[in-house]
């Protein structure tokens, strides 16, 4: 978080700054020490190479302002090159795949 006149320390609004070297997606997880469903805020943002600014409204998971002086934990995950790997069960593979047999190949007659 940075000092910015548009985001003063007690305004509730904060700006999380992340620097990356290639395009991708950012996930920011902010956790608070007071537990329950209000203890986590998840922010998602596309990322471009360079500096990325992610605004946070200063509220907890229930929309309540986080009290001044509260210690928070901020975790940033950068995702790049998302890949979809299909997963099959053994039964699906056996049903959808033909396996070669161990028999001799069929010889077709030749026409002259």
JOGIUR-V216787 format. One record per pair of residues at least 24 apart in sequence whose C-alpha atoms are under 7 Angstrom apart, sorted by the first residue. I is the first residue (numbers start at 1). J is the second residue. D is the distance in whole Angstrom. If there is no record, write none. Layout:
i->{I & I}
j->{J & J}
d->{D & D}
//
This chain:
i->{10 & 12 & 12 & 12 & 13 & 13 & 13 & 14 & 14 & 14 & 14 & 15 & 15 & 15 & 15 & 16 & 16 & 16 & 17 & 17 & 17 & 17 & 18 & 18 & 18 & 19 & 19 & 19 & 20 & 20 & 20 & 21 & 21 & 22 & 22 & 23 & 23 & 23 & 23 & 24 & 24 & 24 & 24 & 25 & 25 & 25 & 26 & 26 & 26 & 26 & 27 & 27 & 27 & 28 & 28 & 28 & 28 & 29 & 29 & 29 & 30 & 30 & 30 & 30 & 31 & 31 & 31 & 32 & 32 & 32 & 37 & 38}
j->{68 & 57 & 58 & 65 & 56 & 57 & 58 & 55 & 56 & 57 & 58 & 53 & 54 & 55 & 56 & 53 & 54 & 55 & 51 & 52 & 53 & 54 & 51 & 52 & 53 & 50 & 51 & 52 & 49 & 50 & 51 & 49 & 50 & 48 & 49 & 47 & 48 & 49 & 80 & 48 & 78 & 79 & 80 & 78 & 79 & 80 & 76 & 77 & 78 & 79 & 76 & 77 & 78 & 74 & 75 & 76 & 77 & 74 & 75 & 76 & 72 & 73 & 74 & 75 & 72 & 73 & 74 & 71 & 72 & 73 & 61 & 62}
d->{7 & 6 & 4 & 7 & 6 & 4 & 5 & 6 & 5 & 6 & 6 & 6 & 6 & 5 & 6 & 6 & 5 & 6 & 7 & 6 & 5 & 6 & 6 & 5 & 7 & 5 & 4 & 6 & 5 & 5 & 7 & 5 & 6 & 6 & 4 & 5 & 4 & 5 & 7 & 7 & 7 & 6 & 5 & 6 & 5 & 6 & 7 & 6 & 5 & 6 & 6 & 5 & 7 & 7 & 6 & 5 & 6 & 6 & 5 & 6 & 7 & 6 & 5 & 6 & 6 & 5 & 7 & 7 & 5 & 7 & 6 & 5}
//
